[in-house]
Amino acid sequence: MPRGKKASKEEEKEEEKVAAEVKPEKVKKAKKEQPEKEEEKATVEVKPEKVKSEKVKKAKKEQPVKEEPEEIEGKEAEKSEEEEKDTSIEEEIIEIEEKKEEAGKKLKEIPKMEEEIGEVLEEKMFTVPLGRVIIAHPRRRAKRAVNMLREFVIRHTKPESIFIDPQLNELIWERGIKKPPRRLKIRTTKDREGLVKVYSAE
């Protein structure tokens, strides 16, 4: 065999070894490049999702919150309950005011009853002489007797007002206008307001 051919064969073998050594390096580099590319794709794919989520959040903030019908019904029920409570409180206040007014009326009525009954401070007995009635005209003697009785009570009790009992008046008019009694036994009572009441003591 000539030397040239041997040299060429040896060169070919060496080239093959070098190629064999170079190939795994290229494969490793290609493998490394592939995950890097995949990561870049993933990052590229993730970005639009983030953008979309941000847009959705902004749209949600801008859009008014729609209340569900159940929540609306619950709020309406709460409002109706509050209104009922307010109305019940107002009714109670009105009832209390009415009770106060009734109590005030009763308190006002009590002094009226006391005025009607009157607290007796003084009680006296008198015998009123009516003999001078004869001087008057016969057709005016009974009226004159009543006036004399009134003058006598004013002189002895000094009242602010006088009340003559109807029974005493009937006793004066019992025998007619011409013949009133010559004397009368009376009982007088005086209250705090100065009202004197005249009754018959017979």
Helices and strands as residue ranges (DSSP letters): H 3-62, H 69-117, E 122-129, G 131-135, G 138-140, H 141-157, E 161-164, H 166-172, E 183-190, E 195-200
